């Protein structure tokens, strides 16, 4: 009997609602081609829901999603809702409630996409950013005192545990073993006196278990410069929650468009559902115009397929994306064309079929 996957769909806000149908259509095409199926269950959790009901998702939201095989997310955010409200009301609770401690973001320069970097060709840039996704700088520990006075202050605590560091680093090393066997660590131990030296120590300790993998480390400031000047140096880059967040947006920028960038929030042990989403946000400036690039959503779906064990289907989706972009006939405005979201989505879906 063909496998049927139960997928929770959260289209969210803005262009998330426009690119999600194209992602689902592409996943359906892959399922038909490779002999499995999907059961899609849509949830209206969004900033619109927050405006109307005071909550991004219901109190039992995590329990509702627990029985699904994966979560397919569009985008979350709206100008009327502060970003920290939307993030801490939906994305971070899901990432932490489901122990999605790896945020995985591929960075790849594809044929037909113009990099802003001079003299870079397809194949020159091909690496992954592995971001620690559950602790680090994005903790809830802290607060504010003396609000509204001249003595007002804010304090935010970072949390780095041995378990948290080691598990994300081991994921990076295991991934590198399937690729070019090279892991780069992002640090700032010359300026952040406690957490970053600890991160460096754990990186060195984990690296000893992988003598076949080459390692290096850079302070985050020079590492961002190297992403621009020498992106071909990298294979797998591992960083803390904040540093990984910065690097995994800079990476797609150097390969031409954040609109095509995918990501996965992964629970490697598969004890909980993992969540897959494009890197781009809800883009309220273009929402409703039908011109958003759907490739980030579709490519995130390919990552979901791979995580579900449908690696052949995942590869087919990635090939279809590469073929459509290389042909250069159907492009959304972020890629220099005038095609719409549905046009580009349909082209990729057709290429899968």
HELIX and SHEET records of a PDB file:
HELIX    1   1 UNK A   16  UNK A   34  1                                  19    
HELIX    2   2 UNK A   47  UNK A   53  1                                   7    
HELIX    3   3 UNK A   61  UNK A   65  1                                   5    
HELIX    4   4 UNK A   83  UNK A   86  1                                   4    
HELIX    5   5 UNK A   87  UNK A   91  3                                   5    
HELIX    6   6 UNK A   92  UNK A   97  1                                   6    
HELIX    7   7 UNK A  162  UNK A  177  1                                  16    
HELIX    8   8 UNK A  195  UNK A  207  1                                  13    
HELIX    9   9 UNK A  220  UNK A  229  1                                  10    
HELIX   10  10 UNK A  231  UNK A  233  5                                   3    
HELIX   11  11 UNK A  241  UNK A  254  1                                  14    
HELIX   12  12 UNK A  258  UNK A  260  5                                   3    
HELIX   13  13 UNK A  295  UNK A  307  1                                  13    
HELIX   14  14 UNK A  311  UNK A  327  1                                  17    
HELIX   15  15 UNK A  333  UNK A  335  5                                   3    
HELIX   16  16 UNK A  341  UNK A  352  1                                  12    
SHEET    1   A10 UNK A  37  UNK A  42  0                                        
SHEET    2   A10 UNK A   4  UNK A  12  1                                        
SHEET    3   A10 UNK A  70  UNK A  75  1                                        
SHEET    4   A10 UNK A 274  UNK A 278  1                                        
SHEET    5   A10 UNK A 262  UNK A 266 -1                                        
SHEET    6   A10 UNK A 102  UNK A 108 -1                                        
SHEET    7   A10 UNK A 126  UNK A 132 -1                                        
SHEET    8   A10 UNK A 236  UNK A 239  1                                        
SHEET    9   A10 UNK A 182  UNK A 187  1                                        
SHEET   10   A10 UNK A 214  UNK A 219  1                                        
SHEET    1   B 2 UNK A 142  UNK A 145  0                                        
SHEET    2   B 2 UNK A 153  UNK A 156 -1                                        
END                                                                             
